[in-house]
Amino acid sequence: MVTPARVAERLGGVRYGSHPVESLQDLRLAVEKGLSVETLYRITDNLARNEVEAARIRHAIVPRTTLRRRTLLTPEEGERTARLARLMVLAEEVWDDRELAREFLLSPQPQLGGETPIALALTELGAREVEELLLRLEYALPA
């Protein structure tokens, strides 16, 4: 089950204040406060197959020159980063295998109009499309 605690764990153990994230509210407040840039690196390094791919994903969230000057993500950048983590957790649940989940997220999917789930995940509506597909796959529903 995709829980805020599992998303926070995937983000590298994000905390809200002095305690671990346990609720959606904790996660929202941590994102609003500003996730560290290291969080973005951690999620993209875990997701991508190589450094070039990781950099491409990172720079789709935060431009390269901006990223070099920052220590914290803006709330919008943090939301995109948390969205990637949420999709990673869900994909890993569907396949019960990190490598198969990664391959799904990084490969063009015919059910998504040939787009990669990661590219769609940069927007909330795109992420919802990906989640819907993952849930259909999980429960063997027709596409």
N, CA, C and O atoms as CSV, one atom per row, in Angstrom:
chain,resi,resn,atom,element,x,y,z
A,1,MET,N,N,0.838,-1.183,0.000
A,1,MET,CA,C,0.000,0.000,0.000
A,1,MET,C,C,0.883,1.246,0.000
A,1,MET,O,O,1.857,1.331,0.748
A,2,VAL,N,N,0.532,2.193,-0.837
A,2,VAL,CA,C,1.289,3.442,-0.921
A,2,VAL,C,C,0.853,4.325,0.242
A,2,VAL,O,O,-0.274,4.818,0.277
A,3,THR,N,N,1.754,4.513,1.181
A,3,THR,CA,C,1.477,5.347,2.347
A,3,THR,C,C,2.437,6.533,2.348
A,3,THR,O,O,3.499,6.465,1.729
A,4,PRO,N,N,2.080,7.614,3.030
A,4,PRO,CA,C,3.005,8.741,3.139
A,4,PRO,C,C,4.345,8.331,3.753
A,4,PRO,O,O,5.389,8.857,3.366
A,5,ALA,N,N,4.323,7.412,4.690
A,5,ALA,CA,C,5.570,6.949,5.309
A,5,ALA,C,C,6.464,6.247,4.288
A,5,ALA,O,O,7.681,6.433,4.299
A,6,ARG,N,N,5.866,5.438,3.403
A,6,ARG,CA,C,6.660,4.748,2.371
A,6,ARG,C,C,7.202,5.735,1.341
A,6,ARG,O,O,8.321,5.578,0.853
A,7,VAL,N,N,6.405,6.751,1.012
A,7,VAL,CA,C,6.883,7.780,0.080
A,7,VAL,C,C,8.050,8.525,0.721
A,7,VAL,O,O,9.067,8.767,0.071
A,8,ALA,N,N,7.906,8.889,1.990
A,8,ALA,CA,C,8.981,9.591,2.700
A,8,ALA,C,C,10.231,8.732,2.782
A,8,ALA,O,O,11.346,9.237,2.654
A,9,GLU,N,N,10.050,7.443,2.994
A,9,GLU,CA,C,11.181,6.512,3.032
A,9,GLU,C,C,11.889,6.486,1.686
A,9,GLU,O,O,13.118,6.517,1.628
A,10,ARG,N,N,11.112,6.427,0.596
A,10,ARG,CA,C,11.680,6.408,-0.753
A,10,ARG,C,C,12.427,7.718,-1.026
A,10,ARG,O,O,13.395,7.737,-1.785
A,11,LEU,N,N,11.975,8.811,-0.404
A,11,LEU,CA,C,12.639,10.109,-0.557
A,11,LEU,C,C,13.894,10.210,0.303
A,11,LEU,O,O,14.561,11.245,0.310
A,12,GLY,N,N,14.217,9.150,1.022
A,12,GLY,CA,C,15.426,9.151,1.823
A,12,GLY,C,C,15.188,9.423,3.294
A,12,GLY,O,O,16.081,9.887,4.002
A,13,GLY,N,N,13.983,9.134,3.750
A,13,GLY,CA,C,13.697,9.327,5.165
A,13,GLY,C,C,13.336,10.756,5.514
A,13,GLY,O,O,13.717,11.258,6.572
A,14,VAL,N,N,12.601,11.417,4.626
A,14,VAL,CA,C,12.164,12.793,4.877
A,14,VAL,C,C,11.436,12.852,6.209
A,14,VAL,O,O,10.658,11.963,6.555
A,15,ARG,N,N,11.704,13.906,6.936
A,15,ARG,CA,C,11.074,14.114,8.244
A,15,ARG,C,C,10.323,15.430,8.228
A,15,ARG,O,O,10.632,16.329,7.446
A,16,TYR,N,N,9.348,15.530,9.088
A,16,TYR,CA,C,8.697,16.819,9.300
A,16,TYR,C,C,9.038,17.219,10.721
A,16,TYR,O,O,8.596,16.588,11.681
A,17,GLY,N,N,9.817,18.259,10.845
A,17,GLY,CA,C,10.295,18.656,12.166
A,17,GLY,C,C,11.235,17.582,12.684
A,17,GLY,O,O,12.163,17.162,11.994
A,18,SER,N,N,10.984,17.151,13.899
A,18,SER,CA,C,11.881,16.170,14.514
A,18,SER,C,C,11.370,14.738,14.401
A,18,SER,O,O,12.029,13.808,14.866
A,19,HIS,N,N,10.202,14.552,13.788
A,19,HIS,CA,C,9.674,13.185,13.710
A,19,HIS,C,C,9.511,12.718,12.271
A,19,HIS,O,O,9.376,13.534,11.359
A,20,PRO,N,N,9.524,11.404,12.072
A,20,PRO,CA,C,9.351,10.867,10.720
A,20,PRO,C,C,7.955,11.181,10.180
A,20,PRO,O,O,7.002,11.363,10.939
A,21,VAL,N,N,7.862,11.239,8.866
A,21,VAL,CA,C,6.573,11.455,8.211
A,21,VAL,C,C,5.697,10.225,8.439
A,21,VAL,O,O,6.098,9.100,8.138
A,22,GLU,N,N,4.503,10.452,8.971
A,22,GLU,CA,C,3.565,9.357,9.218
A,22,GLU,C,C,2.228,9.563,8.537
A,22,GLU,O,O,1.464,8.614,8.360
A,23,SER,N,N,1.938,10.808,8.152
A,23,SER,CA,C,0.630,11.100,7.558
A,23,SER,C,C,0.810,11.950,6.307
A,23,SER,O,O,1.884,12.492,6.047
A,24,LEU,N,N,-0.265,12.051,5.547
A,24,LEU,CA,C,-0.252,12.899,4.364
A,24,LEU,C,C,-0.001,14.354,4.753
A,24,LEU,O,O,0.683,15.086,4.038
A,25,GLN,N,N,-0.550,14.760,5.871
A,25,GLN,CA,C,-0.323,16.128,6.348
A,25,GLN,C,C,1.164,16.357,6.648
A,25,GLN,O,O,1.712,17.397,6.283
A,26,ASP,N,N,1.816,15.400,7.305
A,26,ASP,CA,C,3.254,15.514,7.574
A,26,ASP,C,C,4.032,15.669,6.274
A,26,ASP,O,O,4.923,16.513,6.171
A,27,LEU,N,N,3.692,14.852,5.286
A,27,LEU,CA,C,4.390,14.901,4.009
A,27,LEU,C,C,4.153,16.245,3.322
A,27,LEU,O,O,5.086,16.853,2.796
A,28,ARG,N,N,2.920,16.696,3.328
A,28,ARG,CA,C,2.592,17.997,2.713
A,28,ARG,C,C,3.369,19.116,3.383
A,28,ARG,O,O,3.927,19.980,2.706
A,29,LEU,N,N,3.409,19.106,4.708
A,29,LEU,CA,C,4.113,20.165,5.434
A,29,LEU,C,C,5.619,20.114,5.188
A,29,LEU,O,O,6.267,21.156,5.091
A,30,ALA,N,N,6.178,18.914,5.088
A,30,ALA,CA,C,7.607,18.774,4.792
A,30,ALA,C,C,7.919,19.332,3.402
A,30,ALA,O,O,8.930,20.007,3.208
A,31,VAL,N,N,7.039,19.044,2.436
A,31,VAL,CA,C,7.225,19.554,1.073
A,31,VAL,C,C,7.094,21.073,1.062
A,31,VAL,O,O,7.887,21.757,0.416
A,32,GLU,N,N,6.111,21.600,1.765
A,32,GLU,CA,C,5.913,23.052,1.814
A,32,GLU,C,C,7.092,23.758,2.476
A,32,GLU,O,O,7.470,24.858,2.072
A,33,LYS,N,N,7.664,23.129,3.485
A,33,LYS,CA,C,8.825,23.689,4.188
A,33,LYS,C,C,10.037,23.716,3.263
A,33,LYS,O,O,10.883,24.604,3.359
A,34,GLY,N,N,10.112,22.733,2.366
A,34,GLY,CA,C,11.204,22.659,1.403
A,34,GLY,C,C,12.038,21.413,1.593
A,34,GLY,O,O,12.786,21.291,2.563
A,35,LEU,N,N,11.903,20.481,0.653
A,35,LEU,CA,C,12.748,19.286,0.671
A,35,LEU,C,C,14.163,19.681,0.264
A,35,LEU,O,O,14.352,20.637,-0.489
A,36,SER,N,N,15.135,18.962,0.749
A,36,SER,CA,C,16.518,19.268,0.380
A,36,SER,C,C,16.778,18.848,-1.067
A,36,SER,O,O,16.132,17.941,-1.592
A,37,VAL,N,N,17.713,19.509,-1.683
A,37,VAL,CA,C,18.118,19.166,-3.037
A,37,VAL,C,C,18.629,17.723,-3.073
A,37,VAL,O,O,18.471,17.034,-4.081
A,38,GLU,N,N,19.238,17.269,-1.980
A,38,GLU,CA,C,19.718,15.888,-1.917
A,38,GLU,C,C,18.578,14.895,-2.117
A,38,GLU,O,O,18.786,13.804,-2.649
A,39,THR,N,N,17.383,15.270,-1.693
A,39,THR,CA,C,16.212,14.414,-1.878
A,39,THR,C,C,15.955,14.184,-3.367
A,39,THR,O,O,15.671,13.062,-3.787
A,40,LEU,N,N,16.055,15.235,-4.147
A,40,LEU,CA,C,15.870,15.119,-5.594
A,40,LEU,C,C,16.952,14.226,-6.197
A,40,LEU,O,O,16.658,13.371,-7.032
A,41,TYR,N,N,18.187,14.419,-5.780
A,41,TYR,CA,C,19.274,13.561,-6.277
A,41,TYR,C,C,19.030,12.104,-5.897
A,41,TYR,O,O,19.221,11.202,-6.713
A,42,ARG,N,N,18.609,11.882,-4.659
A,42,ARG,CA,C,18.397,10.507,-4.192
A,42,ARG,C,C,17.325,9.810,-5.027
A,42,ARG,O,O,17.517,8.672,-5.457
A,43,ILE,N,N,16.211,10.477,-5.256
A,43,ILE,CA,C,15.104,9.843,-5.979
A,43,ILE,C,C,15.490,9.604,-7.438
A,43,ILE,O,O,15.189,8.544,-7.988
A,44,THR,N,N,16.150,10.573,-8.071
A,44,THR,CA,C,16.495,10.384,-9.482
A,44,THR,C,C,17.620,9.362,-9.646
A,44,THR,O,O,17.633,8.613,-10.623
A,45,ASP,N,N,18.554,9.322,-8.713
A,45,ASP,CA,C,19.621,8.308,-8.787
A,45,ASP,C,C,19.047,6.905,-8.602
A,45,ASP,O,O,19.505,5.963,-9.247
A,46,ASN,N,N,18.050,6.756,-7.730
A,46,ASN,CA,C,17.420,5.447,-7.524
A,46,ASN,C,C,16.534,5.045,-8.688
A,46,ASN,O,O,16.364,3.857,-8.963
A,47,LEU,N,N,15.978,6.013,-9.359
A,47,LEU,CA,C,15.048,5.743,-10.443
A,47,LEU,C,C,15.752,5.456,-11.767
A,47,LEU,O,O,15.389,4.521,-12.479
A,48,ALA,N,N,16.749,6.254,-12.087
A,48,ALA,CA,C,17.378,6.187,-13.409
A,48,ALA,C,C,18.320,4.994,-13.542
A,48,ALA,O,O,18.818,4.444,-12.560
A,49,ARG,N,N,18.541,4.619,-14.798
A,49,ARG,CA,C,19.456,3.511,-15.099
A,49,ARG,C,C,20.904,3.962,-15.153
A,49,ARG,O,O,21.818,3.149,-15.020
A,50,ASN,N,N,21.116,5.277,-15.350
A,50,ASN,CA,C,22.486,5.812,-15.409
A,50,ASN,C,C,22.445,7.299,-15.055
A,50,ASN,O,O,21.370,7.880,-14.908
A,51,GLU,N,N,23.619,7.904,-14.921
A,51,GLU,CA,C,23.707,9.305,-14.493
A,51,GLU,C,C,23.118,10.266,-15.526
A,51,GLU,O,O,22.524,11.278,-15.152
A,52,VAL,N,N,23.270,9.972,-16.801
A,52,VAL,CA,C,22.709,10.850,-17.841
A,52,VAL,C,C,21.189,10.895,-17.714
A,52,VAL,O,O,20.583,11.965,-17.783
A,53,GLU,N,N,20.589,9.742,-17.530
A,53,GLU,CA,C,19.134,9.663,-17.369
A,53,GLU,C,C,18.701,10.362,-16.073
A,53,GLU,O,O,17.693,11.069,-16.055
A,54,ALA,N,N,19.457,10.166,-15.003
A,54,ALA,CA,C,19.141,10.819,-13.716
A,54,ALA,C,C,19.189,12.335,-13.874
A,54,ALA,O,O,18.301,13.038,-13.390
A,55,ALA,N,N,20.210,12.837,-14.541
A,55,ALA,CA,C,20.346,14.285,-14.742
A,55,ALA,C,C,19.187,14.825,-15.583
A,55,ALA,O,O,18.661,15.901,-15.299
A,56,ARG,N,N,18.794,14.083,-16.609
A,56,ARG,CA,C,17.671,14.518,-17.460
A,56,ARG,C,C,16.390,14.656,-16.643
A,56,ARG,O,O,15.649,15.625,-16.808
A,57,ILE,N,N,16.131,13.697,-15.768
A,57,ILE,CA,C,14.932,13.742,-14.928
A,57,ILE,C,C,15.034,14.897,-13.938
A,57,ILE,O,O,14.082,15.659,-13.767
A,58,ARG,N,N,16.195,15.026,-13.283
A,58,ARG,CA,C,16.402,16.118,-12.314
A,58,ARG,C,C,16.161,17.475,-12.952
A,58,ARG,O,O,15.482,18.333,-12.387
A,59,HIS,N,N,16.740,17.659,-14.160
A,59,HIS,CA,C,16.661,18.969,-14.795
A,59,HIS,C,C,15.295,19.240,-15.423
A,59,HIS,O,O,15.001,20.373,-15.804
A,60,ALA,N,N,14.474,18.221,-15.531
A,60,ALA,CA,C,13.075,18.455,-15.925
A,60,ALA,C,C,12.295,19.032,-14.737
A,60,ALA,O,O,11.269,19.687,-14.921
A,61,ILE,N,N,12.787,18.786,-13.531
A,61,ILE,CA,C,12.141,19.303,-12.319
A,61,ILE,C,C,12.734,20.651,-11.925
A,61,ILE,O,O,12.004,21.587,-11.597
A,62,VAL,N,N,14.062,20.746,-11.959
A,62,VAL,CA,C,14.763,21.987,-11.623
A,62,VAL,C,C,15.850,22.210,-12.672
A,62,VAL,O,O,16.702,21.343,-12.866
A,63,PRO,N,N,15.835,23.352,-13.348
A,63,PRO,CA,C,16.877,23.615,-14.350
A,63,PRO,C,C,18.287,23.498,-13.751
A,63,PRO,O,O,18.506,23.818,-12.583
A,64,ARG,N,N,19.220,23.041,-14.560
A,64,ARG,CA,C,20.597,22.771,-14.123
A,64,ARG,C,C,21.214,23.954,-13.369
A,64,ARG,O,O,21.728,23.782,-12.264
A,65,THR,N,N,21.165,25.143,-13.955
A,65,THR,CA,C,21.820,26.291,-13.314
A,65,THR,C,C,21.149,26.663,-11.996
A,65,THR,O,O,21.822,27.077,-11.052
A,66,THR,N,N,19.854,26.519,-11.929
A,66,THR,CA,C,19.127,26.808,-10.687
A,66,THR,C,C,19.485,25.783,-9.622
A,66,THR,O,O,19.679,26.136,-8.459
A,67,LEU,N,N,19.573,24.533,-10.009
A,67,LEU,CA,C,19.853,23.453,-9.064
A,67,LEU,C,C,21.206,23.645,-8.388
A,67,LEU,O,O,21.356,23.341,-7.204
A,68,ARG,N,N,22.174,24.137,-9.115
A,68,ARG,CA,C,23.522,24.359,-8.548
A,68,ARG,C,C,23.519,25.392,-7.420
A,68,ARG,O,O,24.365,25.337,-6.527
A,69,ARG,N,N,22.584,26.321,-7.456
A,69,ARG,CA,C,22.562,27.406,-6.472
A,69,ARG,C,C,21.694,27.098,-5.258
A,69,ARG,O,O,21.671,27.888,-4.314
A,70,ARG,N,N,20.994,25.998,-5.254
A,70,ARG,CA,C,19.991,25.719,-4.243
A,70,ARG,C,C,20.419,24.702,-3.209
A,70,ARG,O,O,21.257,23.838,-3.467
A,71,THR,N,N,19.826,24.824,-2.029
A,71,THR,CA,C,19.938,23.769,-1.015
A,71,THR,C,C,18.565,23.163,-0.737
A,71,THR,O,O,18.457,22.029,-0.269
A,72,LEU,N,N,17.505,23.942,-1.035
A,72,LEU,CA,C,16.129,23.472,-0.834
A,72,LEU,C,C,15.337,23.582,-2.127
A,72,LEU,O,O,15.583,24.463,-2.951
A,73,LEU,N,N,14.387,22.676,-2.292
A,73,LEU,CA,C,13.460,22.729,-3.421
A,73,LEU,C,C,12.299,23.639,-3.067
A,73,LEU,O,O,11.922,23.749,-1.901
A,74,THR,N,N,11.729,24.295,-4.076
A,74,THR,CA,C,10.506,25.054,-3.843
A,74,THR,C,C,9.376,24.053,-3.577
A,74,THR,O,O,9.528,22.869,-3.879
A,75,PRO,N,N,8.260,24.500,-3.023
A,75,PRO,CA,C,7.143,23.569,-2.817
A,75,PRO,C,C,6.701,22.875,-4.113
A,75,PRO,O,O,6.359,21.693,-4.088
A,76,GLU,N,N,6.703,23.585,-5.230
A,76,GLU,CA,C,6.303,22.983,-6.500
A,76,GLU,C,C,7.296,21.900,-6.936
A,76,GLU,O,O,6.890,20.829,-7.387
A,77,GLU,N,N,8.578,22.179,-6.801
A,77,GLU,CA,C,9.598,21.191,-7.143
A,77,GLU,C,C,9.528,19.995,-6.189
A,77,GLU,O,O,9.715,18.849,-6.598
A,78,GLY,N,N,9.258,20.277,-4.927
A,78,GLY,CA,C,9.112,19.211,-3.940
A,78,GLY,C,C,7.918,18.325,-4.243
A,78,GLY,O,O,7.982,17.107,-4.071
A,79,GLU,N,N,6.824,18.938,-4.698
A,79,GLU,CA,C,5.645,18.144,-5.074
A,79,GLU,C,C,5.970,17.207,-6.229
A,79,GLU,O,O,5.581,16.039,-6.206
A,80,ARG,N,N,6.679,17.706,-7.235
A,80,ARG,CA,C,7.055,16.852,-8.370
A,80,ARG,C,C,7.964,15.712,-7.911
A,80,ARG,O,O,7.839,14.578,-8.374
A,81,THR,N,N,8.865,16.027,-7.008
A,81,THR,CA,C,9.786,15.009,-6.489
A,81,THR,C,C,9.018,13.956,-5.694
A,81,THR,O,O,9.257,12.759,-5.857
A,82,ALA,N,N,8.100,14.396,-4.838
A,82,ALA,CA,C,7.283,13.457,-4.052
A,82,ALA,C,C,6.388,12.626,-4.971
A,82,ALA,O,O,6.120,11.457,-4.692
A,83,ARG,N,N,5.929,13.227,-6.063
A,83,ARG,CA,C,5.106,12.506,-7.034
A,83,ARG,C,C,5.896,11.357,-7.654
A,83,ARG,O,O,5.373,10.254,-7.818
A,84,LEU,N,N,7.151,11.618,-7.997
A,84,LEU,CA,C,8.007,10.549,-8.537
A,84,LEU,C,C,8.152,9.423,-7.519
A,84,LEU,O,O,8.075,8.246,-7.870
A,85,ALA,N,N,8.363,9.790,-6.263
A,85,ALA,CA,C,8.516,8.780,-5.209
A,85,ALA,C,C,7.237,7.964,-5.055
A,85,ALA,O,O,7.291,6.744,-4.896
A,86,ARG,N,N,6.088,8.635,-5.103
A,86,ARG,CA,C,4.805,7.935,-4.971
A,86,ARG,C,C,4.608,6.937,-6.105
A,86,ARG,O,O,4.157,5.815,-5.876
A,87,LEU,N,N,4.943,7.339,-7.315
A,87,LEU,CA,C,4.809,6.430,-8.457
A,87,LEU,C,C,5.803,5.274,-8.366
A,87,LEU,O,O,5.484,4.149,-8.749
A,88,MET,N,N,6.995,5.547,-7.865
A,88,MET,CA,C,7.974,4.468,-7.692
A,88,MET,C,C,7.448,3.431,-6.710
A,88,MET,O,O,7.539,2.229,-6.959
A,89,VAL,N,N,6.900,3.900,-5.595
A,89,VAL,CA,C,6.360,2.973,-4.588
A,89,VAL,C,C,5.234,2.143,-5.198
A,89,VAL,O,O,5.190,0.926,-5.020
A,90,LEU,N,N,4.326,2.797,-5.913
A,90,LEU,CA,C,3.199,2.088,-6.516
A,90,LEU,C,C,3.679,1.082,-7.566
A,90,LEU,O,O,3.218,-0.060,-7.583
A,91,ALA,N,N,4.595,1.492,-8.434
A,91,ALA,CA,C,5.102,0.582,-9.469
A,91,ALA,C,C,5.818,-0.613,-8.834
A,91,ALA,O,O,5.700,-1.734,-9.327
A,92,GLU,N,N,6.549,-0.387,-7.761
A,92,GLU,CA,C,7.228,-1.491,-7.078
A,92,GLU,C,C,6.223,-2.445,-6.453
A,92,GLU,O,O,6.471,-3.649,-6.382
A,93,GLU,N,N,5.095,-1.921,-6.001
A,93,GLU,CA,C,4.042,-2.792,-5.469
A,93,GLU,C,C,3.420,-3.638,-6.572
A,93,GLU,O,O,3.155,-4.824,-6.379
A,94,VAL,N,N,3.189,-3.026,-7.726
A,94,VAL,CA,C,2.561,-3.738,-8.833
A,94,VAL,C,C,3.446,-4.885,-9.312
A,94,VAL,O,O,2.963,-5.999,-9.515
A,95,TRP,N,N,4.736,-4.618,-9.492
A,95,TRP,CA,C,5.640,-5.644,-10.015
A,95,TRP,C,C,6.360,-6.438,-8.938
A,95,TRP,O,O,6.926,-7.494,-9.219
A,96,ASP,N,N,6.343,-5.946,-7.725
A,96,ASP,CA,C,7.040,-6.603,-6.621
A,96,ASP,C,C,8.519,-6.809,-6.970
A,96,ASP,O,O,9.149,-7.783,-6.557
A,97,ASP,N,N,9.052,-5.848,-7.752
A,97,ASP,CA,C,10.445,-5.926,-8.189
A,97,ASP,C,C,10.884,-4.514,-8.587
A,97,ASP,O,O,10.265,-3.885,-9.445
A,98,ARG,N,N,11.937,-4.029,-7.970
A,98,ARG,CA,C,12.391,-2.655,-8.228
A,98,ARG,C,C,12.837,-2.461,-9.674
A,98,ARG,O,O,12.528,-1.433,-10.277
A,99,GLU,N,N,13.550,-3.418,-10.235
A,99,GLU,CA,C,14.046,-3.284,-11.610
A,99,GLU,C,C,12.907,-3.272,-12.631
A,99,GLU,O,O,12.931,-2.481,-13.574
A,100,LEU,N,N,11.916,-4.137,-12.450
A,100,LEU,CA,C,10.767,-4.142,-13.372
A,100,LEU,C,C,9.969,-2.844,-13.238
A,100,LEU,O,O,9.480,-2.308,-14.232
A,101,ALA,N,N,9.842,-2.350,-12.027
A,101,ALA,CA,C,9.140,-1.073,-11.804
A,101,ALA,C,C,9.885,0.061,-12.503
A,101,ALA,O,O,9.270,0.895,-13.167
A,102,ARG,N,N,11.202,0.090,-12.355
A,102,ARG,CA,C,12.026,1.125,-12.993
A,102,ARG,C,C,11.865,1.058,-14.508
A,102,ARG,O,O,11.701,2.086,-15.165
A,103,GLU,N,N,11.912,-0.153,-15.061
A,103,GLU,CA,C,11.783,-0.311,-16.509
A,103,GLU,C,C,10.426,0.208,-16.993
A,103,GLU,O,O,10.351,0.874,-18.026
A,104,PHE,N,N,9.367,-0.091,-16.259
A,104,PHE,CA,C,8.043,0.416,-16.617
A,104,PHE,C,C,8.051,1.943,-16.618
A,104,PHE,O,O,7.596,2.563,-17.580
A,105,LEU,N,N,8.556,2.545,-15.563
A,105,LEU,CA,C,8.501,4.000,-15.412
A,105,LEU,C,C,9.332,4.741,-16.459
A,105,LEU,O,O,9.014,5.879,-16.806
A,106,LEU,N,N,10.381,4.115,-16.959
A,106,LEU,CA,C,11.295,4.785,-17.891
A,106,LEU,C,C,11.053,4.436,-19.354
A,106,LEU,O,O,11.694,5.005,-20.238
A,107,SER,N,N,10.146,3.518,-19.617
A,107,SER,CA,C,9.903,3.074,-20.993
A,107,SER,C,C,8.597,3.636,-21.527
A,107,SER,O,O,7.633,3.780,-20.775
A,108,PRO,N,N,8.551,3.958,-22.828
A,108,PRO,CA,C,7.293,4.411,-23.432
A,108,PRO,C,C,6.223,3.326,-23.263
A,108,PRO,O,O,6.484,2.141,-23.467
A,109,GLN,N,N,5.035,3.752,-22.893
A,109,GLN,CA,C,3.929,2.825,-22.659
A,109,GLN,C,C,2.810,3.090,-23.666
A,109,GLN,O,O,2.284,4.202,-23.722
A,110,PRO,N,N,2.437,2.081,-24.465
A,110,PRO,CA,C,1.373,2.274,-25.452
A,110,PRO,C,C,0.069,2.765,-24.822
A,110,PRO,O,O,-0.652,3.559,-25.426
A,111,GLN,N,N,-0.234,2.293,-23.611
A,111,GLN,CA,C,-1.484,2.691,-22.942
A,111,GLN,C,C,-1.454,4.159,-22.512
A,111,GLN,O,O,-2.482,4.721,-22.136
A,112,LEU,N,N,-0.276,4.774,-22.569
A,112,LEU,CA,C,-0.129,6.189,-22.212
A,112,LEU,C,C,0.219,7.018,-23.449
A,112,LEU,O,O,0.883,8.050,-23.356
A,113,GLY,N,N,-0.237,6.550,-24.593
A,113,GLY,CA,C,0.007,7.267,-25.836
A,113,GLY,C,C,1.471,7.261,-26.246
A,113,GLY,O,O,1.918,8.161,-26.957
A,114,GLY,N,N,2.228,6.252,-25.803
A,114,GLY,CA,C,3.637,6.167,-26.152
A,114,GLY,C,C,4.547,7.012,-25.279
A,114,GLY,O,O,5.758,7.050,-25.496
A,115,GLU,N,N,3.975,7.691,-24.294
A,115,GLU,CA,C,4.772,8.505,-23.368
A,115,GLU,C,C,5.395,7.625,-22.296
A,115,GLU,O,O,4.908,6.529,-22.018
A,116,THR,N,N,6.483,8.117,-21.691
A,116,THR,CA,C,7.030,7.409,-20.533
A,116,THR,C,C,6.284,7.884,-19.292
A,116,THR,O,O,5.936,9.061,-19.193
A,117,PRO,N,N,6.038,6.993,-18.357
A,117,PRO,CA,C,5.373,7.410,-17.120
A,117,PRO,C,C,6.107,8.543,-16.406
A,117,PRO,O,O,5.467,9.421,-15.826
A,118,ILE,N,N,7.434,8.536,-16.441
A,118,ILE,CA,C,8.198,9.589,-15.771
A,118,ILE,C,C,7.928,10.944,-16.407
A,118,ILE,O,O,7.790,11.942,-15.699
A,119,ALA,N,N,7.851,10.995,-17.722
A,119,ALA,CA,C,7.555,12.271,-18.394
A,119,ALA,C,C,6.173,12.769,-18.000
A,119,ALA,O,O,5.986,13.961,-17.760
A,120,LEU,N,N,5.206,11.864,-17.934
A,120,LEU,CA,C,3.849,12.265,-17.545
A,120,LEU,C,C,3.786,12.684,-16.081
A,120,LEU,O,O,2.971,13.528,-15.709
A,121,ALA,N,N,4.642,12.099,-15.253
A,121,ALA,CA,C,4.606,12.376,-13.815
A,121,ALA,C,C,5.017,13.800,-13.462
A,121,ALA,O,O,4.885,14.208,-12.308
A,122,LEU,N,N,5.503,14.547,-14.415
A,122,LEU,CA,C,5.886,15.929,-14.128
A,122,LEU,C,C,4.679,16.825,-13.890
A,122,LEU,O,O,4.813,17.928,-13.360
A,123,THR,N,N,3.490,16.347,-14.285
A,123,THR,CA,C,2.260,17.091,-13.973
A,123,THR,C,C,1.357,16.195,-13.139
A,123,THR,O,O,1.450,14.969,-13.205
A,124,GLU,N,N,0.499,16.806,-12.367
A,124,GLU,CA,C,-0.406,16.028,-11.511
A,124,GLU,C,C,-1.368,15.189,-12.347
A,124,GLU,O,O,-1.601,14.024,-12.028
A,125,LEU,N,N,-1.924,15.757,-13.403
A,125,LEU,CA,C,-2.854,14.986,-14.237
A,125,LEU,C,C,-2.146,13.835,-14.936
A,125,LEU,O,O,-2.703,12.743,-15.056
A,126,GLY,N,N,-0.929,14.071,-15.396
A,126,GLY,CA,C,-0.161,12.990,-16.013
A,126,GLY,C,C,0.128,11.885,-15.014
A,126,GLY,O,O,0.037,10.703,-15.347
A,127,ALA,N,N,0.474,12.261,-13.798
A,127,ALA,CA,C,0.736,11.264,-12.754
A,127,ALA,C,C,-0.516,10.454,-12.459
A,127,ALA,O,O,-0.434,9.256,-12.191
A,128,ARG,N,N,-1.662,11.098,-12.507
A,128,ARG,CA,C,-2.920,10.369,-12.286
A,128,ARG,C,C,-3.161,9.344,-13.385
A,128,ARG,O,O,-3.657,8.249,-13.117
A,129,GLU,N,N,-2.813,9.694,-14.623
A,129,GLU,CA,C,-2.924,8.718,-15.720
A,129,GLU,C,C,-2.059,7.498,-15.441
A,129,GLU,O,O,-2.487,6.358,-15.625
A,130,VAL,N,N,-0.832,7.758,-14.993
A,130,VAL,CA,C,0.099,6.665,-14.703
A,130,VAL,C,C,-0.440,5.816,-13.558
A,130,VAL,O,O,-0.421,4.588,-13.634
A,131,GLU,N,N,-0.920,6.461,-12.500
A,131,GLU,CA,C,-1.480,5.720,-11.361
A,131,GLU,C,C,-2.661,4.862,-11.802
A,131,GLU,O,O,-2.795,3.711,-11.386
A,132,GLU,N,N,-3.508,5.432,-12.642
A,132,GLU,CA,C,-4.670,4.686,-13.133
A,132,GLU,C,C,-4.224,3.434,-13.894
A,132,GLU,O,O,-4.784,2.355,-13.702
A,133,LEU,N,N,-3.214,3.583,-14.756
A,133,LEU,CA,C,-2.697,2.434,-15.492
A,133,LEU,C,C,-2.104,1.402,-14.533
A,133,LEU,O,O,-2.368,0.208,-14.671
A,134,LEU,N,N,-1.316,1.848,-13.577
A,134,LEU,CA,C,-0.721,0.921,-12.618
A,134,LEU,C,C,-1.785,0.167,-11.832
A,134,LEU,O,O,-1.641,-1.030,-11.583
A,135,LEU,N,N,-2.841,0.852,-11.443
A,135,LEU,CA,C,-3.912,0.193,-10.694
A,135,LEU,C,C,-4.661,-0.814,-11.575
A,135,LEU,O,O,-5.054,-1.883,-11.107
A,136,ARG,N,N,-4.857,-0.465,-12.860
A,136,ARG,CA,C,-5.481,-1.425,-13.772
A,136,ARG,C,C,-4.612,-2.656,-13.917
A,136,ARG,O,O,-5.122,-3.776,-13.947
A,137,LEU,N,N,-3.309,-2.464,-14.006
A,137,LEU,CA,C,-2.383,-3.602,-14.103
A,137,LEU,C,C,-2.402,-4.421,-12.818
A,137,LEU,O,O,-2.403,-5.652,-12.857
A,138,GLU,N,N,-2.416,-3.745,-11.702
A,138,GLU,CA,C,-2.417,-4.440,-10.395
A,138,GLU,C,C,-3.647,-5.312,-10.236
A,138,GLU,O,O,-3.560,-6.431,-9.729
A,139,TYR,N,N,-4.784,-4.809,-10.665
A,139,TYR,CA,C,-6.038,-5.541,-10.464
A,139,TYR,C,C,-6.541,-6.226,-11.728
A,139,TYR,O,O,-7.686,-6.674,-11.791
A,140,ALA,N,N,-5.671,-6.302,-12.735
A,140,ALA,CA,C,-5.973,-6.988,-13.988
A,140,ALA,C,C,-7.258,-6.494,-14.643
A,140,ALA,O,O,-8.077,-7.282,-15.116
A,141,LEU,N,N,-7.416,-5.181,-14.658
A,141,LEU,CA,C,-8.574,-4.582,-15.307
A,141,LEU,C,C,-8.230,-4.277,-16.755
A,141,LEU,O,O,-7.064,-4.028,-17.063
A,142,PRO,N,N,-9.193,-4.290,-17.640
A,142,PRO,CA,C,-8.893,-4.007,-19.049
A,142,PRO,C,C,-8.426,-2.556,-19.236
A,142,PRO,O,O,-8.886,-1.641,-18.553
A,143,ALA,N,N,-7.518,-2.382,-20.164
A,143,ALA,CA,C,-7.004,-1.041,-20.451
A,143,ALA,C,C,-7.970,-0.300,-21.255
A,143,ALA,O,O,-7.727,0.855,-21.604
